[in-house]
Amino acid sequence: MAGRFFDQWKIGDRVVHDIRRTVTETDNLLFSTMTHNPQPLHLDAEAAKASEFGQILVNGTFTFALMVGLSVGDTTLGTLIANLGYDKLVMPKPVFIGDTLRAETEVIALKPSKSRPGAGIVTFAHRLMNQRDELVCECLRMALIQGSGS
């Protein structure tokens, strides 16, 4: 199990996630169609070419989901009880097909659970950067995590 238990986290802990991902046209196409998102900027090369970006934009919800997914192995794999919410999601730069993305996580808050002895809520600040080290997505994730004695 790669994830950490609640009592193993400290405020200020930082993780640079090893897995990187180059976004493909197939990723964007499948995610957009699976989620019934018909936005031409994601699916129509000619419409995207005529936009201010000049090319297809990767679906932002894919970008967000990838950021969280890249973090799971080092944070909550095997220790998660439930994700409680996401907050302050921002996407300051666009993601394009062919961008290679990497994630980093910092623990910014810890709160023991009132109803589950040993467990607690960890607030993670997730950040996703492209190959040019530009921030493309960030958010806070609140996760209820098992204690090591649970």
Disulfide bonds with the S-S distance in Angstrom:
none
